[in-house]
Structures are given as C-alpha cells and as structure tokens.
Amino acid sequence: MLLKKLLTDTKAKVKRLLVNKNKVLKVLKFVILLFCCTLTTVGFSQKKDKLKIIYAGKGFTNNNSEDGALTFLRDNQQQVHFVHNGVNLYCDKAVWYKKQDFIEAFSNVKMVQGDTITMTAKYVEYSGKTELAFARGDVILKEPASTLTTEKLHFDRTKQQAYYDTSGKVVRDSSGTITSRIGRYYMQPKKYQFIDSVVLVNPEYTLKTKRLDFFNESGHAYIFGPSTITGENDKIYCERGFYDTQEDFGYFERNAKIDYDDREVKGDSMYFDRKLNFASATNNIVVTDTINNSIAKGDYAEVWKAKDSLFITGRALAISVQEKDSIYMHSDTLMLTGPEEHRITRAYYNAKIYKSDLAGKADSIHADHKTGLTEMINLSRFSTNDPFATKRKPVIWNLDNQMSGDTIHLISNVETKKLDSLKVFYNAFLVSKDTISDDGYNQTKGKELIGLFKENKLYNVDIIKNAEVIYYSRNGIGELIGINKSKSGSINISIDNNEIQEIRLINKVDGDLSPESLFPKNANRLRGFDWRGEERPNSVEDLFKDDPPLKLPVIKGLDDYVPPEDFFDKDVRARVKAAEPNDKTKENKAARNIPDPSNSSGQQKTKAPNKKLIQEVKSDNKKKASGN
C-alpha cells in the first residue's frame, strides 16, 4: 500500500511539472513574438513616409500626363494641401509624380515646417525621397527672428539647411538687413553664412565684407576677408573680426584700424564699443592725428572719442611731425587730451624728448599745443632722501649746452613750431664742456634762467639772482687765458655758433680771472654741478635704452576661415542617386535642379518649370476672379 501511494504521488508531481513547462513555453513564445513585432514596427517607423494628399478641389489625369502624373487644383475655398514628414505644402495647383514621390507646386506656394519655418514662392519642387525642395520666384523664407528673400532657394530638410546663389536679402528687426550674392542658413544653430559682396545695413553703420557668419539669436557676426564698418563719425577696417550687432561692440585683427574724424588708430588687435565711443588696441599701436600732424605709438592704447582722450603705454612714443626735424617724446605712459584746437600731451614716468638739436629728460612732461608751452617736472616721490646724493632734476640739452633746474618751461612758436624761449625755475644750472681741456666745464648757476632761441639755437642766456659762473677764457687761437670764477646779482651770456662770445656780470659781488696753474682743482665745480651728458638721447633709439626688453603679449586671435562643406555634398548626391526610377529611361525628378559636379563654372543646370502648367494656373485664377 505504501509503495502504491508513493507511485501515485510521483505521477502527480510529474504531471504538474509538465503542465508548468507548457505554460513557460507558451509565455516564452509570446515574448518572442512580441519582440519580433516590435522590431517590425520599429523597422517600418524608420522608413520614410511618402507624400500624402490631404485636400484638393479637383484632381485628374490624362493620357498626356508624364509618367502617370496626377494634377490637382484648388477650389474657391481652399488650396491644394500635401503633407510629408512634418511639413505642410499648400498651392493653387500641383502635379504629383506618385511613382517618384515628387511634386511640382504652382502659384501662391507655401511650405510650413513646424511652427517656426515658413517658405513661400511662385513655384516649388519637392522630393519625398530626398527631402530636397527647390523654390523659384519671389521666394521668402521666414523664421521668428529673420526673413530671407531671394529668387531661387534650395531647402534640404534632412540637413535643415537652405541655400541660394542668385543674391538674397535677410531682414532682422534688431540689426538691419544683410545682402549677399551667396547665402546659406543652418536652422539648428540658427546661423546664416553669407559669401561674396556681403553688406549689412544698420541705422548706425554699414558693414561690407567678403564673408560673414551671422548667428540669428545672439546677433553675433564673424567677419572674414577685407572688411569695413562705416558709421557716421568712424570707419573700421579689418581682415578678421567679430561684431555684436545687438550690443554694438566688436573685436578686430589683421591690419585692423579705426578712422575717426581726425585720428587713425592701428594695432595688431583692436576692440571697439560704439555705445561708449571707446576703442582700445594692443601691440604695435600707431595713432595718427591728421589735424595736429602728430603720431603716437606704443604697445597698448585706449581712445575715448567723446572725451577727445588718448591713453597709450608700453614703449609709448609721441611724434610731432615737422617738415625738416620732428620732435619725439617717450615715456612709460602718454595721454593726449582735448579737442583738436586745444590738444594737450602728458608724458609721465621716465619722460624724454629728442630732436636733432635738442634733447631733454624729466619725470613728467606736459605740452599744451595751443599755447606752445612744454613743462618739464620732476616728481618729489622719485627723489632720494640721501643728503649726499645728487638731486635729479629735469634737464635740457641744446647743441653742447646742458640746462637743468627744478622745473623747465620750453616755449615754442605755434605757427613755425620752432623754439622761442626757455625758462628754468629754481636751482637753474647751465653747463657746457670746454672744447679743449680734458676736465673743464663752463658753468653758470642762479635762481632762475631765461634762454632765447633763434632757428632752434640758443643765442642768449640770462641768469637771474644769486648768479655764479666758472668760465674758461680763451683767445682767438684757442689758448687758455685763464679761468674766471665770479659771483654777481645776475649774468647775461651771448652765444654764437655754440660758443660763448661774451659774459656780462651785473651787480658783481666778487670774482677774478686766474691762470690755470693758480686755480685750485677743488674749486673747478660750482655747488650742485651735475654733468649728465651720458644720459642724453642722441637718436630716437636712445629714447628706449633704459627700458626693459620688449616683450609683447601673445594674441591668440580669432580662428581662421574654414570653407564650409558643399551644400550639394556626397550625402545629397547619394540621396538623389537613390531616388532614381527603376526605369533608367525616365528622368530622375529629384535631380532636376542639382548642379552638375563636372560643371567647372559651379553654376547649376536648372530645368525650367512646365510653362504650359503655369499658363493653366493663371487661367484658372482668372476664372475664379471672374466668378466662373
């Protein structure tokens, strides 16, 4: 009995296992079937849909129709309506080549993609196989930020690009209009690319260039090739640049320059802000003032046009251009301020002046071009506190004469640009090296000094108050007669051909003429004597000899121009090739307006639309207008 019960239980368990196995197999089969169905569904969903007719007032075909084409006409209420993969096409008349999935649309054609892109034209061709559209006649492409108008337009829905090569115009509310011979619109980044005869017209300026990349949303424009931006009071030139059309500022390089009414600013790299009337330049700066006939150079410059202000630093050099002998001024920093009729130049920190017969040095130089007054000043904070050190003062060299003092004023004739006079205030000192002796110096000192110039040569000097002199007196053949050391209330010196002709002591206190053998060696220098001939600049290059080595900052600059890929690239041609009908004797409609790659001129071979069909559309429109 026990054995029989065991056998019965075992059979029951085996039967339950078999039932469960069958259930599992059924479930597995269902899952496999569902997976296969899913793959099939995905496969069908990835396959492109064909053109679909949504509405037509009338449709017909006849024996004369090419390749069984169907013709559709609108009625009095609606246009013919086709759809294809998210695009709606409306027109008054359509010819549908169903076998090639190709349509010709005539009269009042409108293509709408989503809620952002709308294209209208007189005539449109569209291939459902290639997703390429071609429009002709008053073509308008609209998107939220701009409107493109042209006569012919290619529209690739696969790449989401539009292209024209028969001149076009883009209108934007914020940045004006842009015209070019060739243009392209990239819909994903919302970018226009304009080529050849590009002109951007804005109420504030006009931009002309060879190539322009324009981003619609930001208003950023990237400029390539010789370009100009012309405003009412300024003109910018560059060969590579960037301009923000919304904020009105830009960055320019490669032969970049900005022309104002009376100034031209050049530099390796330039920044310009139209709203602030501000410009800056970096590396190899040249600023030319055409009104005042002057030039400023340096490594960095800022121009504030509204303030008539120029700031320049880094080996800064100002040049007052004259017909025969220009004046050069160098310092750490230069500032030129004021309107053209009253311009002022400020040079500070290690300032120097050079011209062929004049040189000078001071901590700071201030030149008023209207009055002709140039002030040379030393700043107390740069002076040493060492009581045994020689106090550094502004200094002027004219021919072989050195003049120094606490402050020096040079007065020039504004008309002739020649030196008229010189004034030295406090601790005035005039020194010239004796032409024959090894260590002899003619010296004159006093409280103030007034020098007069004729043809830029010093010819008369007056030393006023507490005057002292040491003078090496020689006869006509240069023999030393004696050394004159005297004190007086003031001294007048006459100079001719750079030689002292006469010294007059006024209100003489004491002094005499001593033979050189009796003149004490320790008395051959007046108190405060400081011969600084080794500091004198003897050329323009000498102005920079105390400067640190030139090290210009590296400018990364903007990227070079990269030619875009051909609109009709390999991908487009492959799609067109795949659209060929099986019957090779039939025309491939999709290739109708694709340029021939073997055509060296680059012009596309365009097949004109069916003129007979166009006449039929016009006839139908006339009938509708007459109410028939």
C-alpha positions in Angstrom: 0.0 0.0 0.0 2.8 2.3 0.9 4.6 1.6 -2.5 1.4 2.2 -4.4 0.9 5.6 -2.6 4.4 6.7 -3.5 3.9 5.8 -7.2 0.6 7.8 -7.2 2.3 10.9 -5.6 5.2 10.7 -8.0 3.0 10.6 -11.1 1.0 13.6 -9.8 4.2 15.7 -9.3 5.5 14.8 -12.8 2.1 15.8 -14.3 2.3 19.2 -12.5 5.8 19.8 -13.8 4.8 19.1 -17.4 1.9 21.5 -17.1 4.2 24.3 -15.7 6.7 23.6 -18.5 4.0 24.0 -21.2 2.9 27.3 -19.6 6.6 28.6 -19.6 7.0 27.6 -23.2 3.8 29.5 -24.1 4.9 32.6 -22.3 8.3 32.4 -24.0 6.7 32.0 -27.4 4.6 35.1 -26.7 7.6 37.2 -25.7 9.5 36.2 -28.8 6.5 37.0 -31.0 6.1 40.4 -29.2 9.8 41.2 -29.7 9.6 40.3 -33.4 6.5 42.5 -33.8 8.3 45.3 -32.1 11.3 45.0 -34.4 9.0 45.0 -37.4 7.2 48.1 -36.0 10.5 50.0 -35.5 11.7 49.0 -38.9 8.5 50.3 -40.5 8.6 53.5 -38.4 12.2 54.3 -39.6 11.1 54.0 -43.2 10.3 57.5 -44.7 6.7 58.3 -45.3 5.6 59.2 -48.8 3.9 62.4 -49.9 0.2 62.4 -48.9 -2.6 64.4 -50.5 -4.8 66.0 -47.8 -7.1 68.2 -49.9 -7.7 69.2 -53.5 -10.7 70.9 -55.1 -10.3 68.9 -58.3 -7.9 66.1 -59.4 -7.4 64.5 -62.8 -5.0 62.6 -65.1 -5.0 62.1 -68.8 -3.1 60.2 -71.4 -0.8 63.2 -72.0 0.3 63.3 -68.4 4.0 62.4 -68.0 4.6 59.1 -66.2 1.1 58.9 -65.0 1.3 62.2 -63.1 -1.8 63.4 -61.2 -2.8 67.1 -61.4 -4.7 68.8 -58.5 -6.4 72.2 -58.5 -7.6 74.3 -55.6 -11.3 75.4 -55.3 -12.7 78.7 -54.2 -12.3 77.9 -50.5 -9.0 76.0 -50.0 -5.7 75.4 -51.7 -4.3 72.0 -52.6 -2.7 70.5 -49.5 0.0 67.9 -49.2 1.9 66.7 -46.1 5.2 64.9 -45.7 7.1 64.1 -42.5 6.1 67.2 -40.6 5.9 69.6 -43.5 2.7 71.0 -45.0 2.7 72.2 -48.6 -0.1 74.4 -50.0 -0.5 75.7 -53.5 -3.1 76.6 -56.2 -2.0 73.8 -58.5 0.1 70.7 -58.0 1.4 68.0 -60.3 2.2 64.8 -58.3 4.6 62.2 -59.8 3.5 59.5 -57.4 5.9 56.8 -58.7 8.9 59.1 -57.9 7.2 60.6 -54.8 7.8 64.1 -56.4 5.6 67.1 -56.6 5.6 70.4 -58.6 3.6 73.2 -56.9 2.5 76.3 -58.7 1.2 79.7 -57.7 1.0 81.0 -54.1 3.1 78.1 -52.8 3.6 77.8 -49.1 5.7 75.3 -47.2 5.3 75.2 -43.4 7.7 73.2 -41.2 6.6 73.0 -37.6 5.7 76.4 -36.1 8.9 78.2 -36.9 9.8 77.8 -40.6 7.6 79.1 -43.5 8.6 79.4 -47.1 6.5 81.0 -49.9 7.2 81.2 -53.6 5.6 81.2 -57.0 6.9 77.7 -57.8 8.3 74.8 -55.7 9.6 71.3 -56.4 9.8 68.8 -53.6 11.0 65.2 -53.5 9.7 63.0 -50.7 12.6 60.5 -51.3 15.4 63.1 -50.9 13.6 65.7 -48.8 15.0 68.3 -51.1 12.9 71.3 -52.1 13.7 73.9 -54.8 11.8 77.2 -54.9 11.8 79.9 -57.6 10.1 83.3 -57.9 9.7 85.8 -55.1 11.0 83.3 -52.6 10.5 84.2 -48.9 11.8 82.1 -46.0 10.6 83.2 -42.6 11.7 82.2 -39.1 10.9 84.0 -35.8 14.0 86.3 -35.9 14.5 87.0 -39.6 13.1 87.0 -43.2 15.1 85.8 -46.2 14.1 86.9 -49.7 15.7 85.7 -52.9 14.8 84.5 -56.4 15.9 80.9 -56.1 16.3 78.8 -52.9 17.3 75.2 -52.2 16.0 73.7 -48.9 17.4 70.4 -47.5 15.0 69.2 -44.9 17.3 66.3 -43.9 20.2 68.6 -43.0 17.9 71.5 -42.2 19.7 73.9 -44.4 18.7 76.5 -47.0 21.0 77.8 -49.8 20.9 80.5 -52.5 23.4 81.6 -55.1 21.4 84.3 -57.0 21.7 87.1 -54.5 19.5 87.4 -51.4 18.5 89.6 -48.6 17.9 88.9 -44.9 15.9 91.3 -42.8 16.2 91.4 -39.0 14.5 93.9 -36.7 17.4 94.4 -34.4 20.4 94.5 -36.8 19.0 95.8 -40.1 19.4 94.0 -43.4 22.1 91.7 -44.8 22.5 91.1 -48.6 25.0 88.8 -50.4 25.4 87.0 -53.7 25.6 83.6 -52.0 24.0 82.6 -48.7 23.2 79.7 -46.5 21.0 79.2 -43.5 21.7 76.5 -40.8 18.4 76.0 -39.0 19.6 74.1 -35.9 22.2 76.7 -34.7 20.2 79.5 -36.4 23.2 80.6 -38.3 23.5 82.4 -41.6 26.6 82.2 -43.8 27.0 84.9 -46.4 29.6 84.9 -49.2 30.6 87.5 -51.8 29.5 91.1 -51.8 28.1 91.0 -48.3 26.5 94.2 -47.0 24.9 94.6 -43.6 23.0 97.9 -43.3 22.1 99.2 -39.8 20.7 102.6 -38.9 24.1 103.3 -37.1 26.6 101.8 -39.6 27.1 99.8 -42.7 29.3 96.6 -42.7 30.8 95.4 -46.0 32.8 92.2 -46.2 33.6 89.1 -48.4 32.3 86.5 -45.9 30.1 86.8 -42.9 28.9 84.2 -40.4 25.8 85.5 -38.6 24.1 83.9 -35.6 20.4 84.9 -35.6 19.6 84.7 -31.9 22.7 86.4 -30.5 23.3 88.8 -33.3 26.9 87.8 -33.4 28.7 88.4 -36.7 32.1 86.9 -37.6 33.9 88.7 -40.4 36.4 87.2 -42.9 38.5 88.9 -45.5 38.9 92.7 -46.2 36.0 94.4 -44.4 34.8 97.8 -43.4 32.2 99.0 -40.8 31.3 102.6 -41.6 29.4 104.8 -39.1 28.6 108.5 -39.1 31.9 109.5 -37.4 34.0 106.4 -37.7 35.2 103.7 -40.1 36.7 100.4 -39.1 38.8 98.2 -41.4 40.0 94.6 -40.7 40.6 91.3 -42.4 39.3 89.2 -39.5 36.8 90.3 -36.9 33.8 89.8 -34.7 30.9 92.2 -34.1 28.0 92.0 -31.7 25.2 93.7 -33.6 22.9 93.9 -30.6 25.3 95.4 -28.1 27.3 97.3 -30.7 30.8 96.3 -29.8 33.5 94.3 -31.8 36.9 92.8 -31.9 39.2 93.2 -34.9 42.6 92.0 -36.1 44.9 91.6 -39.2 45.7 95.1 -40.5 42.9 96.5 -38.2 42.4 100.2 -38.0 39.8 102.7 -36.9 39.4 106.1 -38.6 37.8 108.9 -36.6 37.2 112.4 -37.8 40.8 113.4 -37.0 42.5 110.3 -35.8 43.5 106.9 -37.3 44.2 104.1 -34.8 46.1 100.9 -35.9 47.1 97.8 -34.0 47.5 94.1 -34.2 44.3 93.6 -32.1 41.5 96.1 -31.6 38.4 96.4 -29.5 35.6 98.9 -30.3 32.4 99.9 -28.4 30.1 102.1 -30.3 27.8 102.9 -27.4 30.7 104.1 -25.2 32.6 105.8 -28.1 35.6 103.8 -26.9 38.3 101.9 -28.7 41.4 100.0 -27.5 44.3 98.5 -29.3 47.1 96.0 -28.4 50.6 95.5 -29.9 52.3 97.7 -32.5 50.0 100.7 -32.0 50.1 103.7 -34.3 47.7 106.6 -33.7 47.9 109.3 -36.4 46.4 112.8 -35.7 45.8 114.3 -39.1 44.8 117.7 -37.8 47.7 118.3 -35.4 50.1 116.4 -37.7 51.3 114.1 -34.9 51.8 110.3 -34.4 51.6 108.3 -31.2 53.0 104.7 -30.9 53.0 102.1 -28.1 52.0 98.6 -27.1 48.6 99.4 -25.7 46.2 102.3 -26.4 42.7 103.5 -25.4 40.7 106.1 -27.2 37.7 107.8 -25.7 36.3 109.8 -28.6 33.6 111.7 -26.7 36.3 113.0 -24.3 38.9 113.6 -27.0 41.2 111.4 -25.0 44.0 109.0 -26.0 45.9 106.9 -23.5 48.9 104.9 -24.6 51.5 102.9 -22.7 54.3 100.3 -23.3 57.2 102.0 -25.1 54.9 105.0 -25.6 56.2 107.5 -28.2 54.7 110.7 -29.4 56.0 112.3 -32.6 55.2 115.9 -33.6 55.8 115.7 -37.3 57.6 118.7 -38.8 58.8 119.4 -42.3 62.6 119.1 -41.5 63.0 118.0 -38.0 60.3 116.1 -36.0 60.2 116.1 -32.2 60.0 112.7 -30.4 58.6 112.3 -26.9 58.9 109.0 -25.0 57.7 107.9 -21.6 56.1 104.9 -19.8 52.7 106.4 -20.4 51.3 109.1 -22.8 48.0 110.9 -22.6 46.6 113.2 -25.3 43.5 115.1 -24.3 41.3 117.9 -25.6 39.8 118.9 -28.9 41.9 119.4 -31.9 42.1 123.2 -31.4 43.5 122.8 -27.9 45.2 119.4 -27.6 47.4 118.6 -24.5 50.1 115.9 -24.3 51.1 114.4 -20.9 54.1 112.1 -20.7 54.9 110.7 -17.3 57.4 108.5 -15.7 60.9 108.5 -17.3 59.9 111.0 -19.9 62.4 112.0 -22.6 62.5 114.4 -25.6 64.6 114.2 -28.7 65.2 116.2 -31.9 68.4 116.7 -33.9 69.4 119.9 -31.9 67.5 119.4 -28.7 67.1 116.6 -26.1 65.5 116.5 -22.6 64.7 114.3 -19.7 62.2 114.6 -16.7 59.9 112.5 -14.6 56.9 114.2 -16.3 56.3 116.4 -19.4 53.2 118.5 -20.1 52.8 120.1 -23.5 50.0 122.5 -24.5 49.8 122.6 -28.3 47.6 125.7 -28.4 50.0 127.9 -26.3 53.2 126.1 -27.4 54.2 125.7 -23.7 56.0 122.5 -22.7 56.6 121.9 -18.9 59.2 119.5 -17.6 58.8 118.5 -14.0 60.5 116.0 -11.6 58.2 114.3 -9.0 59.4 114.5 -5.4 58.4 110.9 -4.7 61.0 109.7 -7.1 63.8 111.7 -5.4 66.2 110.1 -2.9 66.3 111.1 0.7 70.1 110.6 0.8 71.6 114.1 1.7 74.9 113.2 -0.1 73.2 112.1 -3.3 72.8 114.4 -6.3 69.2 115.5 -6.6 67.9 114.5 -10.1 66.2 117.4 -11.9 64.7 118.0 -15.3 67.4 118.6 -17.9 67.6 120.0 -21.4 70.5 119.7 -23.9 70.7 122.2 -26.8 73.7 121.5 -29.0 76.6 121.4 -26.5 74.7 123.2 -23.7 73.1 121.4 -20.7 70.4 123.3 -18.7 68.8 121.9 -15.6 66.6 123.1 -12.7 63.6 122.2 -10.5 61.2 123.0 -13.4 61.8 123.8 -17.0 59.4 125.5 -19.4 60.0 125.4 -23.2 58.0 127.9 -25.3 57.6 127.3 -29.0 56.2 129.4 -31.8 52.8 127.8 -32.5 52.9 128.9 -36.2 56.5 127.9 -37.1 56.8 125.1 -34.5 60.3 126.4 -33.6 61.7 127.1 -30.1 61.2 130.6 -29.0 62.5 130.6 -25.4 63.3 128.6 -22.3 62.7 129.2 -18.6 64.3 127.3 -15.7 62.8 127.9 -12.3 64.8 127.4 -9.1 68.3 126.0 -9.0 69.0 126.8 -12.6 72.3 125.4 -13.9 73.9 125.9 -17.3 76.9 123.7 -18.2 78.9 123.3 -21.4 82.1 121.2 -21.8 85.2 123.2 -22.5 86.2 122.3 -26.1 89.9 121.8 -25.4 90.6 120.8 -21.8 90.0 117.3 -20.6 88.1 118.1 -17.5 87.0 121.7 -17.9 83.3 122.8 -17.8 81.9 126.2 -18.3 79.3 126.6 -15.6 76.6 129.2 -14.7 74.1 128.9 -12.0 71.4 131.0 -10.3 67.9 131.1 -9.0 66.3 131.3 -12.5 67.4 131.1 -16.1 65.9 132.5 -19.3 67.2 131.4 -22.6 66.3 132.8 -26.1 66.4 130.8 -29.3 66.9 131.7 -32.9 66.3 129.0 -35.5 66.3 126.5 -32.6 69.7 127.6 -31.5 70.4 129.1 -28.1 71.8 132.6 -28.5 71.2 134.5 -25.3 71.0 133.4 -21.6 70.1 135.4 -18.5 70.8 134.1 -15.1 68.7 135.9 -12.5 69.5 136.2 -8.8 72.5 134.7 -6.9 74.4 134.2 -10.1 77.7 132.3 -10.2 80.0 131.5 -13.1 83.1 129.4 -13.9 84.3 130.2 -17.4 87.4 129.0 -19.4 88.5 132.2 -21.2 90.5 131.6 -24.4 92.0 133.9 -27.1 91.3 133.8 -30.8 93.5 130.8 -31.4 92.1 128.7 -28.5 94.8 129.4 -26.0 93.6 129.4 -22.4 94.0 132.9 -20.9 92.6 132.0 -17.5 89.6 130.7 -15.6 87.0 133.2 -14.5 85.1 132.4 -11.3 82.7 135.1 -10.2 79.5 135.9 -8.3 77.0 138.6 -9.2 73.4 139.6 -8.9 72.7 138.3 -12.5 74.6 137.3 -15.6 74.0 137.7 -19.3 75.7 135.4 -21.8 75.8 135.9 -25.5 76.3 132.7 -27.6 77.1 132.4 -31.3 77.8 129.2 -33.3 77.5 127.4 -30.0 80.4 129.3 -28.5 80.2 131.9 -25.7 81.0 135.3 -27.1 80.5 137.5 -24.1 79.7 137.2 -20.4 78.4 140.2 -18.6 78.3 140.2 -14.8 75.6 142.5 -13.5 75.9 143.8 -9.9 79.1 141.9 -9.5 79.9 140.8 -5.9 83.3 139.3 -6.3 85.5 137.2 -8.6 88.6 137.3 -10.7 90.4 135.7 -13.7 93.1 133.2 -12.6 95.7 131.3 -14.6 95.0 127.6 -14.7 98.1 126.9 -12.7 96.8 129.0 -9.8 93.2 127.8 -10.0 92.5 125.3 -7.2 91.4 121.9 -8.5 88.8 121.6 -5.8 87.2 124.8 -6.9 86.5 124.0 -10.6 82.9 122.9 -9.8 80.1 125.0 -8.7 77.9 123.6 -5.9 75.2 121.4 -7.4 77.3 120.6 -10.6 75.9 117.5 -12.3 77.1 116.8 -15.8 74.7 114.3 -17.4 76.0 114.0 -20.9 75.9 110.2 -20.8 72.1 110.4 -20.3 71.5 112.5 -23.4 69.5 110.7 -26.2 71.4 111.1 -29.4 68.9 109.3 -31.6 65.3 108.1 -31.5 66.6 104.6 -30.5 68.3 106.1 -27.5 65.0 107.1 -26.0 64.4 103.4 -25.3 67.8 102.4 -24.0 66.7 102.5 -20.3 63.5 100.5 -21.0 63.2 96.8 -20.2 63.4 94.4 -23.1 60.4 94.5 -25.4 58.0 91.6 -24.7 54.7 91.8 -26.5 51.7 89.8 -25.2 50.8 86.8 -27.3 47.4 87.4 -29.1 45.5 84.2 -29.7 43.2 85.9 -32.0 40.1 84.6 -33.9 40.1 81.3 -35.7 40.9 81.3 -39.4 38.2 81.0 -42.0 37.2 77.4 -42.8 35.4 77.0 -46.1 32.0 75.3 -45.5 31.3 71.9 -46.9 29.5 71.9 -50.3 25.7 72.3 -49.9 25.4 69.6 -52.6 27.8 67.2 -50.8 28.2 63.5 -51.2 25.2 62.8 -48.9 22.9 64.9 -51.0 24.1 63.3 -54.2 23.7 59.9 -52.7 20.1 60.6 -51.8 19.5 61.9 -55.3 21.1 58.8 -56.8 18.9 56.5 -54.6 15.8 58.3 -55.9 16.4 57.3 -59.5 13.5 55.4 -61.0 13.9 51.7 -61.8 13.3 52.6 -65.5 16.6 54.3 -66.4 14.9 55.9 -69.4 12.8 58.0 -67.1 14.0 61.4 -65.9 15.1 61.4 -62.2 12.9 64.3 -61.0 14.9 64.6 -57.8 18.0 65.5 -59.8 16.3 68.2 -61.8 17.9 71.3 -60.0 21.0 69.7 -58.6 24.2 71.3 -60.0 26.4 69.1 -62.2 29.6 68.5 -60.3 31.5 68.4 -63.6 30.4 71.9 -64.4 33.6 73.9 -63.7 31.7 77.2 -63.5 29.9 76.0 -60.5 26.6 77.1 -61.9 23.8 74.6 -61.6 21.8 73.4 -64.6 18.2 74.3 -63.8 15.3 72.9 -65.6 12.5 75.4 -66.0 9.1 74.5 -64.7 6.3 73.4 -67.1 5.2 76.7 -68.9 2.0 75.0 -70.0 1.1 74.2 -66.5 1.9 77.7 -65.3 -0.4 79.1 -68.0 -3.2 76.8 -66.9 -2.8 78.0 -63.3 -3.0 81.6 -64.4 -6.1 80.8 -66.5 -7.8 79.1 -63.5 -7.1 82.1 -61.3 -8.7 84.5 -63.8 -11.8 82.3 -63.9 -12.0 82.4 -60.1 -11.6 86.1 -60.1 -14.5 86.5 -62.6 -16.7 84.2 -60.6 -17.0 81.4 -63.3 
